[in-house]
């Protein structure tokens, strides 16, 4: 039995890999459903989805489980790779790996590492901005009123507040005489009574569109995202079936079904993810 700080045996490591991998597949499906609103819905619905994903208690618990699963899946993969290398310190004189295994199965460690790099950069670009960036914009809409354009903040209680009446903070509201100010990044307060009026929507939709349509780097970001989804597809091609095999579902009855579903999942899910930035960069005005 191989010893490690986290898991005591190679069999336990494989079970952890399978369980966390299957859980992350569920996360991918749910995350894709939300992200597709960038194509098939409007900014408000996408920002409502983003608010739900960051404020609902049950979703928060699932989010923590996702972070833990990513960590264990990555660490477990590294430990298994090191263990396999140590088990064969001297390579065979003649090998023909392509005849005995697929490209995905031979390169799971490399593919997994590339995906981990993508996850980290993706979270820095979107998740960290959503949670911590003090300059995160709130969603606004523009309307025509009496021949004049007016910008309004959307609020979560289905209301509107003119941006011209809102200060960035209480101190600015006192100086300018604005009747409303923003506190805690998203809360609208009455300046005179300091009473909370409503909440605004963080405009993750605007941030996402701007990221992939950036005049200087937008095309590069789009290409890198598509390539990352290609890497994810190869990782899933082997990982999905391998997870079920590890769990013991490798009977003649179930194996063809799992293989077929796994291939479909490995192709369709990354493909739909890849279409989103391509659509944003080339088709959204």
C-alpha positions in Angstrom: 0.0 0.0 0.0 1.3 3.4 -0.9 1.3 6.0 1.9 0.2 9.6 1.5 -0.8 12.4 3.8 -4.3 12.4 2.4 -5.2 8.9 1.4 -3.8 5.6 2.6 -4.1 3.3 -0.5 -4.1 3.5 -4.3 -7.6 2.0 -4.3 -8.9 4.7 -2.0 -7.2 7.3 -4.3 -9.0 5.9 -7.3 -12.3 5.9 -5.5 -11.8 9.5 -4.5 -10.9 10.3 -8.1 -14.0 8.7 -9.4 -16.4 10.3 -6.9 -15.0 13.8 -7.2 -14.8 13.4 -11.0 -18.5 12.4 -11.3 -19.5 15.2 -8.9 -17.6 17.7 -11.0 -19.4 16.4 -14.1 -22.7 17.3 -12.5 -21.3 20.7 -11.7 -20.3 21.2 -15.4 -23.8 20.4 -16.5 -25.3 22.9 -14.1 -22.7 25.5 -14.8 -23.3 25.1 -18.6 -27.1 25.5 -18.1 -26.5 28.9 -16.4 -23.9 30.1 -18.8 -26.0 29.4 -21.9 -28.2 32.3 -20.7 -25.4 34.5 -22.2 -26.7 33.3 -25.6 -30.4 32.4 -25.1 -31.5 35.0 -22.5 -30.8 38.6 -21.5 -28.6 40.4 -19.1 -31.1 40.5 -16.3 -31.8 36.8 -16.3 -28.1 36.0 -16.3 -27.4 38.4 -13.4 -30.3 36.9 -11.5 -28.7 33.5 -12.0 -25.4 34.9 -10.8 -27.0 36.4 -7.7 -28.8 33.1 -7.0 -25.6 31.1 -7.3 -23.8 33.4 -4.9 -26.5 34.0 -2.3 -28.7 30.8 -2.0 -27.6 28.9 1.1 -28.0 25.5 -0.5 -26.0 26.6 -3.6 -23.3 27.9 -1.3 -22.9 24.5 0.3 -22.7 22.9 -3.2 -20.1 25.6 -4.1 -17.9 24.6 -1.2 -18.3 20.9 -2.1 -17.2 21.9 -5.7 -14.0 23.7 -4.4 -13.2 20.7 -2.2 -13.8 18.3 -5.1 -11.5 20.2 -7.4 -8.8 20.3 -4.8 -9.0 16.6 -4.0 -9.4 15.6 -7.6 -6.2 17.6 -8.5 -4.1 16.4 -5.5 -5.3 12.8 -6.0 -4.4 12.9 -9.6 -0.9 14.1 -8.8 -0.4 11.4 -6.1 -1.5 8.7 -8.5 0.7 9.9 -11.2 3.7 10.0 -8.9 2.8 6.6 -7.6 2.6 5.2 -11.2 6.0 6.7 -12.1 7.6 5.2 -9.0 6.1 1.8 -9.8 8.0 1.8 -13.2 11.2 3.7 -12.6 12.7 2.1 -15.8 10.7 2.2 -19.0 10.3 -0.7 -21.2 12.8 -1.0 -24.1 10.1 -1.1 -26.7 6.6 0.3 -26.2 3.7 1.0 -28.5 1.3 2.9 -26.2 -1.0 4.0 -29.0 -1.8 0.3 -29.7 -2.8 -0.4 -26.1 -4.4 2.8 -24.8 -6.0 6.0 -26.0 -4.4 9.4 -26.1 -6.7 10.6 -23.3 -5.8 7.8 -21.0 -2.0 8.2 -21.5 -2.1 12.0 -20.9 -4.7 12.4 -18.1 -2.1 14.0 -15.8 -1.1 16.6 -18.5 -4.7 17.2 -19.4 -5.8 17.6 -15.8 -2.9 20.0 -15.1 -4.0 22.2 -18.1 -7.6 22.2 -16.8 -6.5 23.2 -13.3 -4.6 26.1 -14.8 -7.7 27.1 -16.7 -9.9 26.8 -13.6 -7.5 29.1 -11.6 -7.4 31.8 -14.4 -11.1 31.5 -15.0 -11.9 32.1 -11.3 -9.5 35.0 -11.2 -11.2 36.6 -14.2 -14.8 36.1 -13.1 -15.3 34.5 -9.7 -12.9 36.8 -7.9 -14.2 39.9 -9.7 -17.8 38.9 -8.8 -16.9 38.4 -5.1 -14.1 40.9 -4.3 -13.7 43.6 -6.9 -14.8 46.9 -5.4 -15.3 48.3 -8.9 -17.8 45.6 -9.9 -20.5 47.5 -11.7 -24.2 47.2 -10.9 -26.6 46.5 -13.7 -28.2 49.5 -15.4 -30.7 50.0 -18.2 -31.2 53.0 -20.5 -34.7 54.3 -21.3 -36.1 57.2 -23.3 -38.3 59.5 -21.2 -39.7 62.7 -22.7 -37.1 62.7 -25.5 -34.2 62.3 -23.1 -32.1 59.2 -22.3 -32.1 58.1 -18.7 -30.0 55.5 -17.0 -31.5 53.4 -14.2 -30.2 50.9 -11.7 -32.2 47.7 -11.6 -33.1 46.4 -8.1 -33.9 42.9 -6.9 -37.3 44.0 -5.8 -38.2 44.8 -9.5 -37.7 48.5 -9.0 -35.6 51.2 -10.7 -33.4 54.0 -9.3 -32.1 56.8 -11.6 -28.3 56.6 -11.6 -28.2 60.4 -11.3 -29.7 60.1 -7.9 -27.2 57.6 -6.5 -23.8 58.4 -5.0 -21.0 55.9 -4.7 -21.0 56.2 -0.9 -22.4 58.1 2.0 -19.7 60.8 2.1 -20.2 61.5 -1.6 -24.0 61.7 -1.1 -23.6 64.3 1.7 -21.3 66.4 -0.6 -23.5 66.2 -3.7 -26.9 66.1 -2.0 -27.8 62.8 -3.7 -30.9 61.2 -2.0 -29.5 57.7 -2.3 -26.1 56.1 -1.9 -24.5 52.6 -2.3 -23.2 50.7 0.6 -21.6 47.2 0.9 -21.2 47.3 -2.9 -24.8 46.4 -3.8 -27.1 48.0 -1.2 -29.0 51.2 -1.9 -29.6 53.4 1.1 -31.6 56.5 1.7 -29.1 59.3 2.5 -31.3 61.2 5.1 -32.5 58.2 7.1 -29.7 55.8 6.3 -32.4 53.2 5.7 -31.8 50.4 3.2 -34.1 50.7 0.2 -33.1 47.7 -2.0 -30.3 45.6 -3.5 -28.8 46.0 -6.9 -27.6 43.3 -9.3 -23.9 42.8 -9.9 -23.5 43.1 -13.6 -21.5 39.9 -14.3 -23.1 39.9 -17.8 -21.4 43.1 -18.6 -18.1 41.9 -17.2 -18.2 38.7 -19.3 -19.2 40.4 -22.5 -16.4 42.9 -22.1 -13.9 40.2 -21.4 -14.4 38.3 -24.6 -15.0 41.4 -26.7 -11.9 43.3 -25.4 -10.5 45.1 -28.4 -6.9 44.1 -27.6 -7.1 40.6 -26.1 -10.7 39.4 -26.7 -9.8 37.2 -29.6 -6.9 35.7 -27.6 -9.1 35.0 -24.6 -11.7 33.4 -26.9 -9.1 31.1 -28.6 -7.6 30.1 -25.2 -11.0 29.3 -23.9 -11.9 27.1 -26.9 -8.6 25.3 -26.6 -9.2 24.7 -22.9 -12.6 23.2 -23.7 -10.8 20.9 -26.2 -8.5 19.8 -23.4 -11.5 19.2 -21.2 -13.2 17.1 -23.9 -10.1 14.8 -24.1 -10.0 14.6 -20.3 -13.7 13.6 -20.1 -13.4 11.0 -22.9 -11.4 8.8 -20.6 -12.3 10.1 -17.2 -16.1 9.7 -17.4 -16.0 6.0 -18.3 -13.0 5.3 -16.0 -14.9 6.7 -13.0 -17.8 4.3 -13.5 -15.4 1.4 -14.1 -13.7 2.3 -10.8 -17.0 2.2 -9.0 -17.6 -1.3 -10.4 -20.2 -0.5 -13.1 -18.3 -2.3 -15.9 -20.7 -5.2 -16.7 -21.4 -6.2 -20.3 -24.9 -4.7 -19.9 -23.9 -1.2 -18.6 -20.4 -0.6 -20.2 -21.7 0.1 -23.8 -24.3 2.5 -22.4 -21.8 4.3 -20.1 -19.3 4.5 -23.0 -21.9 6.0 -25.3 -23.2 8.5 -22.8 -19.7 9.4 -21.7 -18.6 10.1 -25.3 -21.7 12.3 -25.8 -21.1 14.2 -22.6 -17.4 14.6 -23.4 -18.2 16.1 -26.8 -21.4 18.1 -26.2 -20.7 19.8 -22.9 -17.2 21.2 -23.9 -18.5 22.1 -27.3 -21.4 24.2 -25.9 -19.1 25.9 -23.4 -16.7 26.7 -26.3 -19.6 28.2 -28.4 -20.4 30.8 -25.8 -17.2 32.9 -26.0 -17.2 32.5 -29.8 -20.7 33.8 -30.0 -20.0 36.7 -27.7 -16.8 37.7 -29.6 -18.1 37.5 -33.1 -21.9 38.0 -32.9 -22.9 40.2 -30.0 -22.8 43.8 -30.9 
